[in-house]
């Protein structure tokens, strides 16, 4: 899995858009004008942040070393996923889907 794979996967979701609200070094994928994935372009190791159910977030952090509390995010609701090959791509995509579904259900007024 690489940046292009993640980018394409996010953009293929219904209503998803790619934005750069924090400058040119962080891609932010949104649905209903709310972020579901943040992807820094200048990181040494490929990583991204996704929203997660708080209980599941803790379970994933315990189970996978490559899942850490969300970098620069609310640690209760966000995880940082390090794409280092230790987690199957299908599982990473499930976590992206989970984040998208959590955010999609909440429309910004």
N, C-alpha and C positions, 0 to 999 in steps of 0.2 A: 504494500500500500504506500502511495506517495501523495504529494500535494495535489497533483492533477486528479488522481482517483478520488480523493476526499472532496475536492472542489466539484467534480462532475456529479458525484453521488448527491451532494447537497443541492446543487442546482436542478437536479431532476425531480426534486420533490415539489408537489403542487404548491404554488404560491411563494416558493422560496426566492429570495433575492440575495445578491452579493453586494456588500457595502464596505466602505472604508472609513467609518466614523472616527477612528483613532489614528488616522494617517496611513501612509502607503505600506506600512509593515505588518498590518494585522487585517486579514480578511474576516468579515463578520457576516455570517449567514443568518438571515431573518425570515420569519413567516409572521404575517399579521403585524409587521413592524416591530417584532420582538426577537431578540437574538436566541438562536438555538445552538450555534457553534461558532467559536472564535479560533482562528487559525493564524498564529504568528508566522510570518515569512522569514524572520531573521533569527530564529532559534537554532542553536547548535544541533539539537536532536529534534526530529519532526514530532510535534505534539499539537494537541488542540484541546479546547475546553468544551464540554457539553453539559447541559443541564441534566439533573438526575433526581429521582425520588430520594429523599434523604436517607431512608433505611437501606435502599439498594446501594446508594453511594458508599455507605460504610461497609457493606458486604463486599463490594467490588474492590475497595481499597485493601481489605483484609486478604482477599483471595489473589489479587494480582499486584505485583510490585510496580508494574507499569501504569497503574491507576493511582493517582495522587489527589489530594484535595485541590480544588480549582485554584490555579495560579491567578492572583489578582482578582478573585471572584469571591462570592459568598460561599464559604467552604461547606456549608450545610447542603446547598443545592447544586453545586457544580463540581465536576471532576475534571482533572487534566489527564488526558490519555497520552502516554508516550508511545509512539509508533516505532517500536524497536524489534518487531518480529516475534515477540513473546506471546502475543495475543492473536488468534486467528482473525483474518479480515472479516469473516462473516460475523463474528462476535462484535468487532468494532462497529460494523454497520448497524447491528442491533442497537448499540448504545446511541448511535447517531439518530436512528429511528425513534428511540425512546425520548430523546431530547426534543426532537421535532414534534412529536405527538404531545408532549407536555406543554410546549409553547403554543402550538397550533390551537389548542383548546381555549387559550386565553386571548381574546381579542382586545386590543388596546382601543380605548375610547377617544 
